[in-house]
């Protein structure tokens, strides 16, 4: 194991070799037996971890119990998630509601089933002929 790899693993997993991946921990033990620099790095990391562990304030047991009771009460009052309905697959197709879809459906039905009017044929050639005759 190279020293740079040892430093990286020391930063990532801490000074306790029991928290390291087993293969990496074995290689680190071999390096520690041979390198005083690695031993000094491990000692420095362990000292820093001990100082951090001692400096943190432990919560009061009564405060912790109140917090747990409060969280449990809030979780108990939360509504259960709704089960998706039978038409849940239709929801992505209606991002703005069903009004636009209903309007399109109504227009399609009207165009499909509306009776043809008996109005005279106003096709383009007939309109051109009507315009030319009025001049």
C-alpha positions as CSV (number, residue, x, y, z in Angstrom):
1,X,0.0,0.0,0.0
2,X,1.3,3.4,-0.9
3,X,1.3,6.3,1.7
4,X,-1.2,8.4,-0.4
5,X,-3.7,5.5,-0.4
6,X,-3.2,5.1,3.3
7,X,-3.9,8.8,3.9
8,X,-7.0,8.6,1.7
9,X,-8.4,5.6,3.6
10,X,-7.5,7.2,6.9
11,X,-9.5,10.3,5.9
12,X,-12.4,8.2,4.6
13,X,-12.7,5.5,7.3
14,X,-11.0,7.0,10.4
15,X,-8.3,5.7,12.7
16,X,-10.1,2.5,13.7
17,X,-8.9,-0.2,11.2
18,X,-11.9,-2.3,12.1
19,X,-14.1,0.1,10.1
20,X,-11.9,-0.2,7.0
21,X,-12.5,-2.8,4.2
22,X,-10.8,-6.0,5.3
23,X,-8.3,-6.2,2.4
24,X,-7.3,-2.6,2.9
25,X,-7.0,-3.0,6.7
26,X,-4.6,-5.9,6.2
27,X,-2.5,-3.9,3.8
28,X,-2.5,-0.9,6.2
29,X,-1.4,-3.1,9.1
30,X,1.6,-4.3,7.0
31,X,2.4,-0.6,6.1
32,X,2.1,0.4,9.8
33,X,4.7,-2.2,10.8
34,X,7.2,-0.9,8.3
35,X,6.5,2.9,8.3
36,X,7.0,5.3,11.2
37,X,5.3,8.0,9.0
38,X,2.2,5.9,8.7
39,X,2.2,5.3,12.5
40,X,2.5,9.0,13.1
41,X,-0.5,9.7,10.8
42,X,-2.6,7.0,12.5
43,X,-1.7,8.4,15.9
44,X,-2.6,11.9,14.8
45,X,-5.9,10.8,13.4
46,X,-6.8,8.8,16.5
47,X,-5.9,11.8,18.7
48,X,-8.1,14.1,16.6
49,X,-11.0,11.6,16.8
50,X,-10.7,11.3,20.6
51,X,-10.7,15.1,20.9
52,X,-13.8,15.4,18.7
53,X,-15.6,12.6,20.6
54,X,-14.9,14.2,24.0
55,X,-15.8,17.7,22.9
56,X,-19.3,17.0,21.7
57,X,-22.2,17.6,24.1
58,X,-24.3,14.6,24.9
59,X,-28.1,15.3,24.9
60,X,-30.0,15.3,28.1
61,X,-32.1,12.1,28.5
62,X,-35.2,14.1,29.3
63,X,-34.8,16.3,26.3
64,X,-34.2,13.3,24.1
65,X,-37.3,11.6,25.4
66,X,-39.4,14.8,24.7
67,X,-38.0,15.0,21.2
68,X,-38.9,11.3,20.5
69,X,-42.4,11.8,21.9
70,X,-42.9,14.9,19.8
71,X,-41.7,13.2,16.6
72,X,-43.8,10.1,17.3
73,X,-46.9,12.3,17.8
74,X,-46.3,14.2,14.5
75,X,-45.8,10.9,12.6
76,X,-49.0,9.5,14.1
77,X,-51.0,12.6,13.0
78,X,-49.7,12.5,9.4
79,X,-52.3,11.2,6.9
80,X,-51.8,7.9,5.2
81,X,-50.7,8.1,1.6
82,X,-53.6,7.7,-0.8
83,X,-53.9,4.6,-2.9
84,X,-53.9,5.3,-6.7
85,X,-57.3,5.1,-8.3
86,X,-58.4,3.0,-11.2
87,X,-57.7,5.8,-13.6
88,X,-54.2,6.7,-12.2
89,X,-52.6,5.9,-15.6
90,X,-54.7,8.8,-17.1
91,X,-53.1,11.4,-14.8
92,X,-49.9,12.0,-16.8
93,X,-52.1,12.6,-19.9
94,X,-54.0,15.4,-18.1
95,X,-51.4,17.8,-16.8
96,X,-53.8,20.8,-16.8
97,X,-57.0,19.0,-16.0
98,X,-59.6,17.4,-18.2
99,X,-61.2,20.5,-19.7
100,X,-59.1,20.6,-22.8
101,X,-59.6,16.8,-23.4
102,X,-63.3,17.2,-23.0
103,X,-63.4,20.1,-25.4
104,X,-61.5,18.1,-28.0
105,X,-63.8,15.1,-27.5
106,X,-66.9,17.3,-28.0
107,X,-65.5,18.9,-31.1
108,X,-64.6,15.5,-32.6
109,X,-68.0,14.2,-31.9
110,X,-69.7,17.3,-33.4
111,X,-67.6,17.0,-36.6
112,X,-68.2,13.3,-36.9
113,X,-72.0,13.3,-36.3
114,X,-73.1,16.8,-37.4
115,X,-75.6,16.6,-40.3
116,X,-74.4,18.0,-43.6
117,X,-76.1,21.3,-44.4
118,X,-78.0,21.7,-47.6
119,X,-76.3,25.0,-48.3
120,X,-75.1,25.6,-51.9
121,X,-71.7,24.5,-52.9
122,X,-69.2,27.3,-52.2
123,X,-66.1,25.6,-53.5
124,X,-63.2,27.7,-54.6
125,X,-63.9,27.5,-58.4
126,X,-67.5,28.5,-57.8
127,X,-66.4,31.5,-55.7
128,X,-64.0,32.6,-58.3
129,X,-66.7,32.4,-60.9
130,X,-69.1,34.4,-58.7
131,X,-66.4,37.1,-58.2
132,X,-65.7,37.4,-62.0
133,X,-69.3,37.7,-62.8
134,X,-69.9,40.7,-60.6
135,X,-67.1,42.7,-62.2
